[in-house]
Amino acid sequence: MNGKADLIFKSDCIFTALEDLPFSGYVAVKGDRICAVGKGMPDEEVIGSDTKIIELGNRTLTPGFSDVHCFFSGYVVGYLGEDLSNCISGHQALKVLKACKKEGPVFGHGLRVAIDKEDLDAAFPDRPVVAFMKGCETCSMNEAAIREFRFTPDTCYPEAYVRIFPYVLSDKDFIVPQFIDYMKMMNSKGVTSIKEMGFDDYYGFTDVLKVLEKEDRLTLRVNFMSQPVAKEMDLAYGEKMREMFKGDKVTFSGYNQMTDGSISQYCADLKRPYENTDFCCKQDINWEKLGSDTRKADKKGFRFSLHAQGDGAISKVLDIYETCKRDENGKMVNRQAITDLEFSDPKDLERMGKMGVVAEIYPQIQSIANRKDKIAMINEKIGEERGRYYWNRRKMADSGVVISCGTDLPLLIDDIPQSVCHAVGGYFPEGGEPFNAENTLTLAELLKAWTYGGAYDLCKEDQLGTIEVNKKADLAALDGNIFETSSDDVRDLKVCMTVCDGKIVYKGE
């Protein structure tokens, strides 16, 4: 090492993601790199007169966390346009919208009471108006908006309202401060790297990323994918993005596509029919096109992430990936991934491991369910026997699958301690008996998934994901020893510090 460390973090609980257990020691940082790691007290040779020593005590120090499946564009809709959260009636909200002085479509967020469509049509006969309810799961719209954006309050989800994004993501006065706030929020959760889903050509947001990268204002490493929604997959766009972003803060990561839907809606593609039915999936899935797009992208050196929930869909995705480039050991050359993997066949998880297909799981997904309703749904739709393979992360790990973690944000907001409660403990929010405890991960496996697994999924494991000398100094600290915290108390842990590129980008109270 040349010179002295700028920062030294001392902790009794350092988890490097290289081993299963933490140790007491230090991590030294110089510039944007880790320059020394050791047990016990730091060597005098790393301490200079200007070295700042940060005592963490028994708080946990880990590599920075990576969320490999999130949607900033979906998140930011919750802050779009006029703030209607204080309006107690539809008429009051309409009055706020009518006072909007911006040109073009009128947007609002935080609506508590629906606005009558006839009132919106009368007030705005030609100008599109969309007011999103809190949570953005539905909205109030006028006829002009329905014509312009081609969705309705009943189809109010990001893939449906994709046509509003040219207005949203290209409005730099709005989107730049929103993205800065988004980065701060993610940093407060210990997240230092993300994989963002950008619909189609991201509708101008890549220009924002380029400016923020040039101005060194990024406190997150942004790896983005193109998800074709309103347009066909565009390989020329991908090649352009790959050339445009060659630094270590912004990267074009490939392409993302949905396949099936949820089991609860009979939309997950199953190998055998749903219980008491004669069908395996209620939605039409163009597997031929998904396969064709994946192979075209693969030939150009792009990776693909396909979102699959049912065991039939997972199997068919693996069939597609078997036609992609593989090395002499049969492993994926372009590191293809499957997202979600709600219900899987153990034999296909073994295939995943042999093929080197990365799993992008949602370890917090159990937090939005309750035991009674979830088990009732599973028993009704697929039966108790097949339900044994629900959220089967244990088989993934045992089959050598590299596991990474996502949230499908804004569906969930990153909370690593909470994910421990669910993906390690197997608990529903109300507690009680663990669900499918035999399918859960160990604490070390889950933390490795949030750190090394995410870096591997983003093809950055040579720079990120573990605490090692010469790797990037991306770190996160929790306000307690997560290895000594009970399952009852683990959700109370919070991130107290986040470091990206050797700079402290978040510090809790």
Legacy VTK file of the C-alpha trace (Angstrom):
# vtk DataFile Version 3.0
C-alpha trace
ASCII
DATASET POLYDATA
POINTS 509 float
0.000 0.000 0.000
1.225 3.456 -0.896
0.530 6.072 1.785
-1.733 6.003 4.803
-5.432 5.198 5.019
-8.012 7.969 4.792
-10.561 6.015 6.847
-10.348 3.032 9.169
-13.507 1.255 10.276
-13.108 -0.799 13.442
-15.799 -3.328 14.290
-16.292 -6.444 16.388
-18.532 -7.835 13.629
-16.975 -7.596 10.147
-18.673 -9.796 7.557
-16.549 -9.895 4.411
-18.875 -12.203 2.390
-15.833 -14.439 1.867
-16.545 -16.534 4.962
-19.676 -17.491 6.865
-18.746 -15.912 10.196
-17.728 -12.361 11.096
-14.576 -11.350 12.920
-13.376 -8.499 15.100
-10.961 -6.211 13.323
-10.674 -3.315 10.902
-11.145 -2.240 7.300
-8.878 0.529 5.994
-9.814 2.711 3.038
-7.649 4.931 0.873
-9.362 6.896 -1.873
-12.047 4.717 -3.391
-10.376 1.407 -2.502
-10.005 -0.920 0.445
-6.302 -0.839 1.265
-6.113 -3.166 4.274
-8.266 -5.677 6.144
-7.273 -7.444 9.329
-8.228 -8.954 12.633
-7.547 -7.179 15.891
-6.025 -3.698 15.899
-4.917 -1.981 12.662
-1.207 -1.931 11.885
0.544 1.343 12.624
1.733 1.530 9.028
-1.824 2.241 7.788
-2.499 5.035 10.292
-1.402 8.542 9.381
-1.879 11.886 11.044
-4.921 12.565 8.868
-6.454 9.085 9.121
-9.966 9.148 10.508
-10.798 6.142 12.685
-14.492 5.237 12.970
-15.340 3.028 15.942
-18.344 0.830 15.194
-18.133 -1.313 18.318
-20.332 -4.393 18.006
-22.159 -3.041 14.979
-22.074 -5.115 11.778
-19.885 -3.996 8.874
-20.574 -5.629 5.495
-19.959 -4.959 1.814
-22.480 -2.541 0.303
-25.794 -4.134 -0.661
-27.020 -4.571 -4.251
-30.691 -4.461 -5.271
-30.837 -6.170 -8.658
-34.468 -5.522 -9.570
-36.019 -2.103 -9.037
-38.028 0.505 -10.916
-37.178 4.124 -10.156
-39.677 5.127 -12.845
-42.479 3.342 -10.977
-41.322 4.765 -7.662
-41.185 8.353 -8.860
-44.809 8.307 -10.057
-45.698 8.494 -6.372
-44.237 12.029 -6.384
-45.442 13.143 -9.804
-47.249 16.426 -10.344
-49.448 18.165 -7.793
-49.493 16.949 -4.194
-53.081 15.904 -3.459
-52.419 14.121 -0.183
-54.046 16.851 1.908
-57.238 16.959 -0.162
-60.155 15.415 1.721
-62.534 15.320 -1.251
-62.486 14.844 -4.992
-63.706 18.398 -5.502
-60.832 19.787 -3.436
-58.328 17.723 -5.425
-59.852 18.937 -8.692
-59.394 22.521 -7.527
-55.670 21.887 -6.927
-55.287 20.311 -10.381
-57.059 23.241 -12.053
-54.537 25.605 -10.466
-51.602 23.802 -12.146
-49.671 26.247 -14.320
-47.421 23.750 -16.138
-48.078 23.145 -19.811
-48.923 19.728 -21.182
-50.610 16.883 -19.277
-51.625 17.480 -15.672
-50.503 14.956 -13.072
-51.155 14.545 -9.377
-50.150 12.119 -6.635
-51.319 11.072 -3.198
-55.033 11.211 -4.093
-57.139 9.990 -1.176
-60.648 10.251 -2.651
-61.385 9.568 -6.321
-62.307 12.480 -8.578
-65.469 12.023 -10.617
-64.566 11.455 -14.283
-67.360 13.720 -15.495
-65.954 16.558 -13.390
-62.468 15.959 -14.821
-63.817 15.884 -18.379
-65.712 19.119 -17.838
-62.714 20.899 -16.311
-60.202 19.497 -18.814
-62.000 18.651 -22.079
-58.793 18.394 -24.149
-55.896 18.268 -21.700
-54.912 14.832 -20.309
-55.179 14.547 -16.520
-54.024 11.656 -14.350
-54.241 11.796 -10.553
-52.647 8.776 -8.879
-54.077 7.400 -5.678
-51.656 6.748 -2.816
-49.673 3.632 -3.731
-50.325 4.275 -7.447
-52.394 1.098 -7.761
-55.246 3.075 -9.293
-55.978 6.640 -10.354
-58.538 9.135 -11.552
-58.329 10.092 -15.250
-60.246 12.070 -17.813
-61.168 10.891 -21.296
-58.331 12.869 -22.881
-55.811 10.976 -20.728
-57.355 7.606 -21.581
-57.022 8.432 -25.290
-53.495 9.811 -24.965
-51.926 7.254 -22.619
-54.026 4.171 -23.530
-54.684 2.838 -20.055
-57.545 3.121 -17.567
-57.865 3.258 -13.774
-58.414 -0.513 -13.890
-55.067 -1.058 -15.652
-53.008 1.353 -13.568
-49.592 -0.327 -13.379
-46.218 0.781 -14.823
-46.223 -1.398 -17.963
-49.690 -0.025 -18.799
-48.965 3.636 -18.116
-45.601 3.529 -19.898
-46.695 6.359 -22.228
-46.548 8.901 -19.428
-42.815 8.312 -18.984
-41.681 10.504 -21.905
-43.177 13.415 -19.964
-41.864 12.260 -16.587
-38.303 11.076 -17.246
-37.314 13.879 -19.620
-38.456 16.660 -17.252
-35.043 17.399 -15.757
-36.337 20.032 -13.317
-38.463 17.298 -11.753
-36.527 14.099 -12.299
-33.007 15.155 -11.234
-33.907 16.153 -7.654
-36.199 13.143 -7.433
-33.396 10.764 -8.422
-31.011 12.412 -5.963
-33.587 11.865 -3.209
-34.026 8.277 -4.422
-30.284 7.665 -4.151
-30.277 9.097 -0.618
-33.145 6.803 0.327
-31.355 3.756 -1.095
-28.099 4.746 0.643
-30.018 4.945 3.927
-30.820 1.259 3.428
-27.154 0.346 2.869
-27.602 -0.031 -0.888
-24.652 1.012 -3.049
-25.522 -0.740 -6.344
-28.807 -1.161 -8.192
-30.085 -2.771 -11.356
-32.847 -0.566 -12.700
-35.504 -1.601 -15.205
-35.886 1.126 -17.812
-38.835 0.690 -20.147
-37.906 0.695 -23.852
-35.206 3.372 -24.394
-35.715 4.855 -20.893
-37.377 7.919 -22.398
-34.568 10.418 -21.884
-33.422 9.285 -18.449
-30.068 8.073 -19.772
-29.205 11.711 -20.476
-29.843 12.448 -16.799
-27.595 9.560 -15.764
-24.843 10.769 -18.077
-24.882 14.270 -16.604
-24.922 13.010 -13.008
-22.068 10.634 -13.799
-20.014 13.412 -15.415
-20.646 15.736 -12.476
-19.709 12.971 -9.982
-23.055 13.276 -8.229
-23.950 9.590 -8.180
-23.951 7.903 -4.774
-25.197 4.648 -6.288
-23.779 2.433 -8.988
-26.545 2.274 -11.575
-26.781 -0.757 -13.836
-29.844 -0.477 -16.048
-31.713 -2.835 -18.326
-34.081 -2.160 -21.193
-37.501 -3.739 -20.732
-39.415 -3.603 -24.020
-43.001 -2.577 -23.312
-44.354 -0.055 -25.830
-41.654 -0.850 -28.396
-39.868 -3.917 -29.707
-36.490 -4.887 -28.251
-33.904 -2.508 -29.731
-30.411 -4.003 -29.971
-29.029 -0.848 -31.598
-30.094 1.061 -28.486
-28.296 -1.478 -26.314
-25.108 -1.147 -28.329
-25.323 2.624 -28.067
-25.775 2.453 -24.285
-22.918 -0.007 -23.936
-20.631 2.459 -25.693
-21.991 5.502 -23.839
-21.494 4.088 -20.338
-18.099 2.532 -19.766
-17.285 3.833 -16.290
-17.776 2.127 -12.944
-20.853 4.125 -11.894
-23.273 3.591 -14.794
-23.513 0.462 -16.920
-25.967 -0.945 -19.452
-26.773 -4.413 -18.112
-28.872 -5.952 -20.908
-32.574 -6.725 -21.322
-35.436 -7.697 -19.046
-38.790 -9.254 -19.883
-41.816 -10.618 -18.070
-43.053 -14.116 -18.834
-45.889 -15.330 -16.622
-47.812 -13.719 -13.754
-48.854 -14.633 -10.230
-50.178 -17.944 -8.969
-52.938 -16.139 -7.065
-54.409 -14.871 -10.356
-53.940 -18.206 -12.166
-51.407 -16.430 -14.362
-48.271 -18.320 -13.323
-47.362 -20.935 -15.934
-47.387 -24.367 -14.266
-46.158 -27.776 -15.378
-49.400 -29.393 -14.183
-52.875 -27.814 -14.086
-54.016 -25.752 -11.142
-55.954 -27.664 -8.517
-59.458 -28.647 -9.685
-58.924 -27.127 -13.137
-57.804 -28.286 -16.563
-55.467 -25.370 -17.341
-51.863 -24.474 -16.490
-51.985 -20.721 -17.115
-54.764 -18.218 -17.794
-52.614 -15.773 -19.738
-51.126 -16.121 -23.186
-47.321 -16.099 -23.254
-45.409 -15.771 -26.497
-42.584 -18.144 -25.660
-41.393 -18.226 -29.251
-40.794 -14.469 -29.280
-39.218 -14.471 -25.824
-36.801 -17.139 -27.019
-36.052 -15.308 -30.244
-35.364 -11.993 -28.466
-33.164 -13.669 -25.876
-31.050 -15.428 -28.488
-30.678 -12.257 -30.572
-29.495 -10.329 -27.515
-27.207 -13.167 -26.465
-25.511 -13.198 -29.879
-24.707 -9.511 -29.404
-23.130 -10.199 -26.014
-26.044 -8.938 -23.919
-27.415 -10.716 -20.899
-31.115 -11.326 -20.381
-33.229 -11.460 -17.227
-36.560 -13.241 -17.576
-39.163 -12.895 -14.830
-40.785 -16.255 -14.065
-43.019 -17.319 -11.164
-44.459 -20.753 -11.993
-42.520 -24.004 -12.301
-43.585 -24.308 -15.943
-42.328 -20.810 -16.754
-39.004 -21.411 -14.977
-38.506 -24.627 -16.937
-39.295 -22.921 -20.246
-36.924 -20.061 -19.461
-34.159 -22.588 -18.842
-35.012 -24.237 -22.166
-34.453 -20.833 -23.809
-31.179 -20.283 -21.987
-29.953 -23.702 -23.094
-29.957 -22.298 -26.640
-27.718 -19.368 -25.643
-23.921 -19.264 -25.660
-22.314 -21.497 -23.051
-18.696 -22.215 -22.226
-16.899 -25.558 -22.241
-18.418 -26.349 -18.831
-21.950 -25.643 -20.017
-22.182 -22.343 -18.104
-23.837 -19.206 -19.430
-21.365 -16.938 -21.202
-23.536 -13.830 -20.826
-24.717 -14.601 -17.278
-28.481 -14.869 -17.906
-30.817 -14.633 -14.908
-34.288 -15.584 -13.738
-36.186 -13.137 -11.531
-38.682 -14.006 -8.774
-38.809 -17.869 -8.892
-41.872 -18.027 -6.650
-42.679 -21.722 -7.196
-40.117 -24.034 -8.745
-39.361 -27.655 -9.560
-36.250 -28.798 -7.629
-34.950 -30.496 -10.781
-34.979 -27.152 -12.595
-33.054 -25.511 -9.770
-30.420 -28.197 -10.250
-30.403 -27.293 -13.947
-29.933 -23.635 -13.024
-26.865 -24.469 -10.984
-25.301 -26.572 -13.736
-26.002 -23.880 -16.355
-24.804 -20.956 -14.243
-28.129 -19.110 -14.446
-28.348 -16.463 -11.709
-31.361 -16.326 -9.364
-32.779 -12.885 -8.593
-35.033 -13.530 -5.598
-37.283 -11.246 -3.530
-36.271 -12.103 0.064
-38.720 -9.572 1.546
-41.779 -10.715 -0.421
-43.201 -12.592 2.589
-43.506 -9.254 4.382
-46.587 -8.296 2.336
-48.466 -11.521 3.081
-50.034 -13.170 6.113
-49.818 -16.846 6.964
-53.523 -17.680 6.861
-54.282 -16.120 3.485
-51.012 -17.189 1.832
-51.296 -20.828 2.799
-54.988 -20.834 1.824
-54.073 -19.441 -1.596
-51.286 -21.998 -2.088
-53.512 -24.911 -1.071
-56.342 -23.720 -3.296
-54.236 -23.024 -6.379
-51.466 -25.649 -6.389
-52.145 -27.889 -3.400
-50.179 -28.738 -0.280
-47.848 -31.206 -2.049
-46.610 -28.692 -4.620
-46.693 -25.955 -2.009
-43.636 -27.567 -0.409
-41.585 -25.999 -3.220
-42.799 -22.439 -2.671
-39.929 -19.944 -2.143
-37.394 -22.786 -2.304
-34.165 -20.795 -1.813
-32.524 -23.695 0.066
-32.533 -25.882 -3.043
-31.044 -23.028 -5.077
-28.115 -22.700 -2.685
-27.622 -26.461 -2.455
-27.627 -26.681 -6.273
-24.823 -24.129 -6.630
-27.041 -21.355 -7.962
-25.616 -17.871 -7.401
-28.397 -16.020 -5.568
-28.872 -12.261 -5.731
-31.557 -10.072 -4.152
-34.109 -7.631 -5.506
-37.199 -5.875 -4.222
-39.260 -5.086 -7.330
-39.220 -1.583 -5.839
-41.613 0.215 -5.413
-43.431 -3.009 -4.486
-40.965 -3.288 -1.583
-38.359 -0.926 -0.168
-34.966 -2.404 0.711
-34.718 -3.559 4.311
-31.988 -6.152 4.754
-32.766 -6.964 8.430
-36.404 -7.514 7.474
-35.306 -9.865 4.711
-33.447 -11.916 7.324
-36.676 -12.372 9.266
-38.435 -13.760 6.202
-35.836 -15.488 4.000
-33.781 -16.908 6.899
-36.424 -17.255 9.614
-39.281 -18.097 7.243
-41.633 -15.926 9.295
-44.702 -14.032 8.164
-44.988 -10.504 9.615
-47.195 -11.704 12.463
-44.665 -14.334 13.542
-45.740 -17.823 14.547
-44.406 -20.986 12.969
-41.934 -20.585 10.070
-43.325 -21.299 6.603
-41.454 -23.971 4.633
-38.529 -23.660 7.031
-36.670 -26.347 5.107
-36.516 -23.957 2.114
-34.849 -21.049 3.905
-31.287 -19.746 3.653
-28.732 -19.318 6.417
-27.900 -15.796 7.562
-24.494 -15.927 5.864
-26.050 -17.153 2.603
-28.573 -14.321 2.569
-25.971 -11.653 3.351
-23.764 -13.064 0.588
-26.739 -12.879 -1.781
-27.245 -9.193 -0.943
-23.528 -8.495 -1.433
-21.417 -10.908 -3.493
-24.438 -12.365 -5.293
-25.585 -8.929 -6.404
-22.103 -7.993 -7.585
-21.856 -11.274 -9.501
-25.265 -10.720 -11.094
-24.089 -7.289 -12.246
-20.796 -8.760 -13.548
-18.891 -6.630 -11.025
-17.630 -9.280 -8.608
-14.010 -8.432 -9.412
-14.595 -4.937 -7.985
-17.503 -5.252 -5.542
-19.420 -7.583 -3.266
-16.742 -8.625 -0.749
-14.458 -6.847 1.676
-11.009 -7.433 0.185
-7.889 -5.381 -0.425
-7.997 -3.460 -3.731
-11.752 -3.776 -4.111
-13.968 -0.706 -4.237
-14.737 0.722 -0.818
-18.514 0.176 -0.886
-19.594 -0.683 2.673
-22.679 -0.768 4.870
-22.962 -0.799 8.657
-25.932 -1.974 10.729
-26.558 -0.573 14.192
-26.176 -3.954 15.900
-24.561 -7.356 15.575
-26.908 -9.158 13.200
-25.283 -12.507 14.049
-26.233 -12.090 17.713
-29.712 -10.632 17.191
-32.744 -12.853 17.747
-35.344 -13.440 15.056
-37.811 -11.465 17.182
-35.580 -8.385 17.196
-33.778 -8.525 13.842
-36.339 -6.294 12.097
-35.464 -3.509 14.527
-31.913 -3.229 13.169
-31.225 -0.248 10.941
-28.423 0.869 8.652
-26.289 3.412 10.496
-23.679 4.151 7.802
-23.154 3.628 4.080
-19.933 4.149 2.142
-19.685 4.328 -1.652
-16.360 4.807 -3.423
-14.684 5.456 -0.074
-17.048 8.329 0.763
-19.608 8.260 3.554
-22.870 8.833 1.671
-25.213 8.121 4.596
-24.834 8.426 8.342
-27.736 7.706 10.655
-28.457 9.387 13.932
LINES 1 510
509 0 1 2 3 4 5 6 7 8 9 10 11 12 13 14 15 16 17 18 19 20 21 22 23 24 25 26 27 28 29 30 31 32 33 34 35 36 37 38 39 40 41 42 43 44 45 46 47 48 49 50 51 52 53 54 55 56 57 58 59 60 61 62 63 64 65 66 67 68 69 70 71 72 73 74 75 76 77 78 79 80 81 82 83 84 85 86 87 88 89 90 91 92 93 94 95 96 97 98 99 100 101 102 103 104 105 106 107 108 109 110 111 112 113 114 115 116 117 118 119 120 121 122 123 124 125 126 127 128 129 130 131 132 133 134 135 136 137 138 139 140 141 142 143 144 145 146 147 148 149 150 151 152 153 154 155 156 157 158 159 160 161 162 163 164 165 166 167 168 169 170 171 172 173 174 175 176 177 178 179 180 181 182 183 184 185 186 187 188 189 190 191 192 193 194 195 196 197 198 199 200 201 202 203 204 205 206 207 208 209 210 211 212 213 214 215 216 217 218 219 220 221 222 223 224 225 226 227 228 229 230 231 232 233 234 235 236 237 238 239 240 241 242 243 244 245 246 247 248 249 250 251 252 253 254 255 256 257 258 259 260 261 262 263 264 265 266 267 268 269 270 271 272 273 274 275 276 277 278 279 280 281 282 283 284 285 286 287 288 289 290 291 292 293 294 295 296 297 298 299 300 301 302 303 304 305 306 307 308 309 310 311 312 313 314 315 316 317 318 319 320 321 322 323 324 325 326 327 328 329 330 331 332 333 334 335 336 337 338 339 340 341 342 343 344 345 346 347 348 349 350 351 352 353 354 355 356 357 358 359 360 361 362 363 364 365 366 367 368 369 370 371 372 373 374 375 376 377 378 379 380 381 382 383 384 385 386 387 388 389 390 391 392 393 394 395 396 397 398 399 400 401 402 403 404 405 406 407 408 409 410 411 412 413 414 415 416 417 418 419 420 421 422 423 424 425 426 427 428 429 430 431 432 433 434 435 436 437 438 439 440 441 442 443 444 445 446 447 448 449 450 451 452 453 454 455 456 457 458 459 460 461 462 463 464 465 466 467 468 469 470 471 472 473 474 475 476 477 478 479 480 481 482 483 484 485 486 487 488 489 490 491 492 493 494 495 496 497 498 499 500 501 502 503 504 505 506 507 508
